[in-house]
């Protein structure tokens, strides 16, 4: 008596349900259209990092998420991705940031 669905349905109709759907011309034929009463109702940007961590651009291992630790685990995977892919540099002088002398 349980629900049976594909991995695509799990990702797009349960986990990403409240997120914007892709606007691609082909997405209306490719993405499943089912809806589930247990689908998430609030978008969580951290799911993007968690779902893509097994891809070529993601982490070397795919974490196993625990219900009691889920918030901390999603924070960790998002932080790990950003630490690997985002660089911030601060330049002194010459910028438009103010802080100069009168």
N, C-alpha and C positions, 0 to 999 in steps of 0.2 A: 503494500500500500504506500510506499514512499515515492517521492518525485524522482524521475530519471531525467537527466539533462546532460548536454554535451559540455565540454570544457569552455567552448565559446559562449554558451548560455550562462554558465556559472560566472564567467568574467564579465560579460556585458549586461546581463539581465539581473544578476544578483549583486555582485560586488561593485560594478560601475553604474548601476541603474540610475542613481541620481545625477550622474555626470552628463555633460553634453554629449550627444551622439555625434559621431563623425559626419561631416557634411559631404563626403565623397559621393559621387554619382553611383558608384558600385556598392556602397555600404548598405543600401536598402535591399540588395539581393544577397549580400554576404552575411550580414549580422542577423542573429536570431531576433525574433520579435516577441517571444513569449514574455509574460510577466508573472512574477511570483509574489505572494503575500509576505514572504520572509526576506525579500530583497532589501538591501540597505536603503534608508530614506534620506540620509545625509551624505554628501560627497566628502571623501577624505583623501586629500592630495597624496598622502603617504602610501596609499594603495598602489599608485603608479610605480613607486620605487620597489615595493614588495612584489608586484606582479612581473616586473621586468628584471628582477635580480637574477633569474636563471638564463637570461639571454646573453649573447656574446658581449654586450656592453655592460653587463651586470657583474654581480659578485661571483667569485669562484665556486661558492657553494650556495645551495638554496636552503634558507633557514626553515625549521619546523616551528610554526607559530603556536604558542600556548595561550589559551583564553585569559588566564590570570596575568599574563605578561604582555599581552598584545600591544597595548599603547606604547610601552617602553621598547618593544621589539620593532614596531613601525617607526618610532623615532630614530632608533639605531640604524636601521637600513637606509632611511632617508639621509641621515647624517653621513653615513659611510659613502653613499653615492655622491653627495655634494662635496665631500672632502676629496674624492678622487677626480672630480670633473670640473670643479669651480676654483678659479684662482682670483684672489683679490689683491690688488697692489695699491699702495697709497703713495702718491707723489707729493713731494714738498715743493713749494714755490711755483710760480707761473700758472697755477690753476685758478679757477674762479671760486675757490672755496672760502675766500675772505681770510681773516685772521692776520692780515698784514699790519704793518706799522703805519702810523699817520704821518 
